[in-house]
């Protein structure tokens, strides 16, 4: 069966690709990776997808490098014209740029060792370009699958990047068809969607013998001398990546209205919103309902970042910034809600309480026995039950530094007065007798207040 026919008929499951300790020792390798939770039971995470994509890009760089080297030594049965060699060099450079971008984003290729199933790839002109046509078709279909999966996750920026790469791979296929003399070189009106998931493409490459096969073994050689003549746009770009969205988008752009349940997500009827993907994984791992509250919006892009508002927080997705926390960071809703209050006495800088411990960012929380911790970063203290709550239920990564001292404040929701303290990402409220196991502390609805500020 021809290479393209094998790829076109590929319908492999992710489970079959990574089952047991098969080729590449995939089971062992995947166990070391900080995999994000899947959007659904049998779907792929962002980490899965970019790891597989990096593997394919490394393979492309390796094979194109071998072809270019063979052409320079007149190793093909038909001379490859200089303009076509230049095309191969540009294609290799572009694949290397793809690989380096994925690595910078945190990808770890499943392997950088490959096999050449047929050495005619390095000696026969038609075999080389016919294989390039087939492989580029597979790469295009793989990035289409990635775009569909990213869309289901609500990761619109990654959808754009997937199509930026797929567009380049389509150019490579056109040029390979041109080298073969095929007319028309761009011979499809609609791209063939061959794969349900990105891992289906990886399994097809395994079945074809490029990964874990019995042919001649080759390894990714590193970038080497990249010839970039005529190559532009070496990093992802465009309106979504480079332009700044309005600070306050029109109210209609913020999805606060209740929606229907989405497949693969957890739906909360009390607010009418869904929670899925990495945001759901973070919500479940780092505090759930007590810390973050119910979702008040769907995911949406705001100021160029994918976000979702909750009663007590705003989740922000920052790809590559914090893999161990699902690349989720919490918005500074405490700072935003307290903006304009810095001249009020509780928010003014103060000094360490008598007998307090200065926070140096290194002390182990379990070793802090003093009545108060003083944070020189914001010039505020943290003590008593508020300190105990901060230490046990999230500390710096969830709540941030204190930006006020303790003081009494009337609650906007019920009109009662509570002792409170503001933090960069939260407001602690003392509700005596209401929650003894948590030092009678509840978190204020800062996410709701921050949302109200931008929706009016």
N, C-alpha and C positions, 0 to 999 in steps of 0.2 A: 504494500500500500504506500502511496506517495506521502511525503511529509505533510503536505497541506490536507490530504484526506484524513490522516490520523488526527490532526489538530481539529479539523472541522467536525469530526465525529466524537470528540472527547466530551464525556460527561462523567467526571470523576468526583467523588465526594471528598471533603476535607478529611474526614475520618480515615478513608482508605489511604490517603497520601501519607498521613503521619501515624498510621497504625503500627504499634510495636516498635522494634528497633530496626527498621528497614534501611533502605539505601540512605546514606549520609548520616546514619545514626540519628535520624530526625527526632525520635522520641527523647533521647538524651539531651540533644541540643535545645529543644523547645523547653525542657524542664528548667533550664537555666535562665530563660528569658523572662523579663518582668511583664508577662502578658496582662493586658487589660481584660476586664470581664467582657464577654460577648454581648452584643445588643440583644440577641435571642439565643436560644439553646444551641443552635447549629450554625450561627453566623460568625463572621470573623471580626476581630477587633482592629483598631487602627494599627496596633503594633504588629499583629499578624500580617496585615496587608503590606506595610512598608518593608517588613523583613523579606517577604517573598519578592517584592518589587526590586529590592536591592540585589537579591540573588540573580534575578533575570538581567539586570543592568550589568552586573559584573561579568556574567556569561557573554553578553553582547560585546563588551569591551574586549574580552579575551579572544573570542572568535574573529572579530573584525581585525584585531591586531595580528592574528595569525595569517589572515588573508592578505593583509597589506604587506606583511613581511615576505610571504610567498610571491606576491606580485613583483616586489622589488628585486627578487632573484629569478624572475622569468619562469616561475614554477608552474604556471598554468598552460594548458594546451592551446589556449588562444590568448593573444596579448590583450591585457586590460589597458585601454587607452588612458593616457595621463589625466584627462578630465574626470574619468570614472574613478581612478585612484584618489583624486582629490575629493570626490564624493564620499568614498569610503573613509578617508581621513576625517572629514567633517562629521560623518555619522558616528565614528568612534569617539570623537571629542564630545559630541552631544550626549552619547550614552554615558561617558565618564562624568559629565556635569550632572546628569540625572543621579548617578550613583553617589557622587559626593554630596548632593543635596539631601538624599535620603539618609546617608550616614550622619550628616550634621543634625538631622531631625531625630536621631536616636535609633535608626534602623540597625539591625545586626543580621547580615546575610546568613541564610541557613548553611551555606557552604561557599567557598571560593575555589573549589576544585571541580573540574568538569571533565567530560569525555567527548571526543570527536567520534561519532558513530560511523562515519564514512570518510576516509582520508581523501576521497575525491573532492571534498570541500576545499582542499588546499591545492588541488591540481587541475580540476575540471571547471571551466568557466561557467557553463550552464548549471552545474550542480551548485556552485557557490551562490549565484544570484537567485536560482530557484529556491534554495533554502532560505536566503534572506527574505524573499517575498513571503514564504510560509511563516517564518518566525516573527516577522514584523506583524503579520496578520494576527498571530497569537498574542503579541504584546499589546496591540491595539485593543483586542477583545478583553485582555486582562485589565487594562486601565478603564475600559468601559464598565466592567464588573465592579472595579474599585469605586468608580464614580457612583454607581447605583447604591453600593453599600454605604459610602460616605453620606449620600443623600438621605438614606434611611436613618442614619445617626444624627442628621441635622448639621453635619459638618460641611457647610457650603464652601468654605475656603479650600478644603481638600478636594471637593468636587472640581473646582476650577483648576487646581494643580494637576489632577488626573487628566483632565482634557487638554491642558497645555502639553503634557508629555505625550498623550495619545496623538495629538496633531503632528508632533515631530516624528513619531514612529510612522505615521501615515505617509509623510514625505519620504522617509527612507524606503518604504515599500514602492512608492511611485518611481523613485530613482533606480531601484533594483529592477523593476519591470522595464524601465527605459533601457537599462543595460542589456536586458534580454531581447530587446526589440519587440516587446509586446505592444500592440496598439488596440485600444487606448491603454496607456500606462496606468491611469487611474480608472480601473475597470469595474467599480461598484458604485451604485447610487446611494445605497444604504449599507453601512458597515454590518458585517455578520456578528451577531451576539452569540459567541460560541460557549461562553462560560457563565455558570451561575455565581461562582465565587472566584476570587483571585487564585486560590489554591488549586482550582481545577486546571489552570494554565500551568502551574508548577508541576502538577502530576503528569500533564501531557508531555512536558519536556523530559520528565523521568522516563515515560514510556517510549519516547523517541530515542533515548540513549544519550542525551546530552548531560544528564545528571545521574551519577551512579551507574553508568553503563559499562560495557566491556571494551569500548574502543580506546583509542590513544588518550592518555590522561594529560590534561593541561590545567594550569592554574592561573587565576587572575594575577596579572603581572604588576599591578599598580598603574598609576596614570602614565608613567614614562613621559615621552615627548609628545605632548598633545599639540597637534597642528590645528589651529583654530581659524585659518584663513576663511573669511566669509561667514563665520559663525557669530551670531549676535544673540542677545537675550540669554545670557548664561545662567540666570537664576529666574525663578518664578516671578511674575510681575503682572501688572494690570490694575484696573480700577479698584478691585476689591482689596488688593494687597498694598498698593502704594498710596491710594487716596484716603483722606480722613473723612469719615462720615460726619454728618452734622452732630454737634454736641447733644442737642435735644431733638430727636427725630419726631415727625408728626405722630400724634397719638395713634392714628390708625395703623402705624407700622409696628406697634407693640402688641403682641398677641395676648391680651389680657382676657378676652372674651372666652367663656367656656367652649370646649371642643369635644369631639367624640374620641373614644379610646383608640389608641394606635397599636397595631400589632407589635409585639415584642417589648412594649413599654408597660409600666405600672400606671394605672389610671386612678386618680383620686377624685371621686365624685363630689367630695365636700367643696372643692374649688373648681372642678371641671377641667383639670389639666393632667398632662402626662409627664412621666419621668422615666428616661431611658438612657442607654449607653453609659458613657463614662460618668455623666452627672449622677445617674442612679447609683453606680458603683461607689462613688465618693460619698453620696448621701447616706448609703447604707453602712459604709465602713467608718465614717467619722462623726456619727452622732444621730442621724436619722431625724425623726419628728421632733424630739426634745430640743435639739440644737438648731435645726434649720427650719422646721415647720413645713407646711404643705407648699407645693408649687403654686405660684400666683400667675405664671405665664407659661407659654410654651418656650422652647429654645428659639432664639432669634439673634440676628447680628446687630450689634449696637456699638457704635464707635469702632467699627472694624473687628470686633471680637464677638464670638459666639457666647451668649450669656443666657441665664435663666434666673428669674426672680423667685425667691421663696419668702415666706412670712418673716423670717429672721436673717436672711442672707441673700447675697447674689453670687451665683456660681459663674465663673469665667473660665473658658477653655483656652489654654495657652500651649499649643502643641510643642512638645520637645522640652518644655521648661521643668517639668516635675513628674517624670514617669511613675515614680512610686506612689504618687497621689493622683494617678489617672490624668495627669496634666491639667488638673483643676486647681485654680486659685480662687480665693474668696475676695469679692469686691470690698473696697474700703467704705462700706455703708455707714459705719460709725462716724468717720470723718465727714462724710457727705451730709448726714443728718445734722451733725453738730456744727457745720460750717456757719461762721458768723457769730459764734458764741465764745470765741477764744478770750474775749475780754471779761467774761464772767468769772467770778472768783474760783469756782471749782475747776475751771479749765486752765487757769494761769499756772505757769511753771512754779514748782515748789521745791522743797529740799527733802532729804531722806528723814523718815521718822526716826525717833530715838531708838537705837538698838537694831535698826533695819539692816538688811543685806543689799548690797548693790548688785544689780543684775549685770553680768558680764557676757552673757550669751553662752557660757561654758559650764556653769554650775549645774549639777544634777538636781533636778527638782526634788528628788527624795531626800536630798541632803540639806534642803532649805528649812531651817527650824525657827528662824527669827520670826517675830510678829509680822513684820512687813518686808516686802521686797521693793527696793527703789530702782526705777528704770531711768538711767541717765539719758536714754535715747529720747524720751518724751518728758522727763522731769516730773514723773508722778509715781505714787506709791500704790501698792496692792497688798491688802492685808485681810485677816479674818476669814470669814466664810467665802468672800469673793475670791481671795487668793486660793483657797482650797478647791473651789469649783474650777477656777482657771487652770490649775495644775492637773486636775483629774480628767477634765472633759475636753481638752483640746490645746491648751496653752497658746504659744505664739502663733503656730501655724493656722489655727482656727479663729482665735479671737484677736490676735495682734497685741500691740502694746496698749497700756492704759493711756487715755488722753485727757482724763479728768481724775479728781479725787472723788471719794464718796460724797454724795449730797442728796437732799430730798427734792423730789420732782413730782409734779402731778402727771398721772398717766393719761395719755390722749384717748385711750380706748374706754376706760371706765371712770375717769375723773378722780380716782383715788390717788393719794400721795404715798410714794414708796421711796426708800433709800435706794439710790441707783449709782452706777459708775459706768462711764463710757469708755469703750475700747475702739481701736481702729476698725474692727469688723463686728462689733457687738455692743449691746447695752445690758449689763447685769442689773436685775431688779430683785430686791429682797421682799418676799411675800411670806411673812411669818405664819407658820402653821400649815402652809399649803403643800410643801414638798420636802419633808424632813430628810429623806435620803439624799437630797441634793442641797442640803444646807438652806432649804426654803428659798432657793434662788430659781428664778425663771429668766429667760432671755427676752428682751423687748422685741417688738415687731419692727425692727429697723429695716428689713427688706421691704415690708409694706410701705413704710414711711418714705424710703428712698424711691420706690416706684411711684408713689403719689406725687413726688416732687417733679418727675419728668412727664407724668401724664396729666398733671393739673387736677 
